[in-house]
Amino acid sequence: MRSIRIGIVVMIALIAITSCVSNEKIIYLQNQEGSEPIEDGELITYEIPEYRLQYNDIIDVNIQTVDDMIQNGFNNKATGIQGTNQMGNMASQSGGDIYYMTGYTVDNEGKIRLPIVGEVTVKDKTLEEARIEIEEKLRVYVTTELYVKVKLGGIRYSALGEFRRPGKFVVLQDRMTIFEAIANAGDLTPIAKRDVILLIRQYPEGTRLHRLNLNDRHVVESEFYFIQPNDQIYAEPMKVREVGAGENAAESIALVISAITALALILNLIK
């Protein structure tokens, strides 16, 4: 009987050791060995790459003349602020684009089709370049002053794997960091591999896969610190998931104790 007790204690100890996840694997933005440290308060500069439109993007094109602005004010959108907010809430919940019903979709040739103007090529262009292109096309038909605004329906991205709340999301911002995206998905679970996060990014010419180490403070200097529309973020689980179903040692030990208790009851019933 004593040997059985010792065996149970050893089993629980081994599970506790193998189930523990060290803080170094969980803590974000560390100054890691082998890398030049970035001190607190140190200014970090970076160039934010301009997003370039690609196939299946949906953009909103708002065109106003001087007469429109005099008659309706600077915002002549029929939906108004309340309607825009309702559309934004619905898009955020469903992971869709708020301009799906009212916007213009970039086709597989990289073009959108506008009333009167016809087809306009916007693929590989920034929003500002697309605005200029549309305005130049309109000048053929409109002689008065023009105001053209081109916007995306926020940042749409997907969070997969070891997230507290995985899914598709739309955030109504022009810029968003990788940490904001993770926080919006409820943060990573304790068993997520933070040092090999996979970022799947679409480019006008295709798709590329990138690996990010969120434990390393130098990720803030990375070109992938800011996410882009249509990004997919995948977090792999650690090997600890194969040891037990619990996310930490306490959960795994609780499962083992439950199994031992059930086994003891069965043995008593057999006797």
Secondary structure, DSSP 4 states (H G I P E B T S, - for coil): -HHHHHHHHHHHHHHHHHH---GGGT-SSB--TTS----TT------PPPP---TT-EEEEEEEEHHHHHHH-S---SSHHHHHHHHHHHHHHHT--TTTTTSEE--TTSEEEETTTEEEE-TT--HHHHHHHHHHHHTTT--S-EEEEEEESSEEEEEEESBSS-EEEEE--S--BHHHHHHHTT-B-TTB-GGGEEEEEEETTEEEEEEE-TTBGGGGGSTTSB--TTEEEEEPBPTHHHH-SSSSHHHHHHHHHHHHHHHHHHHHHH-
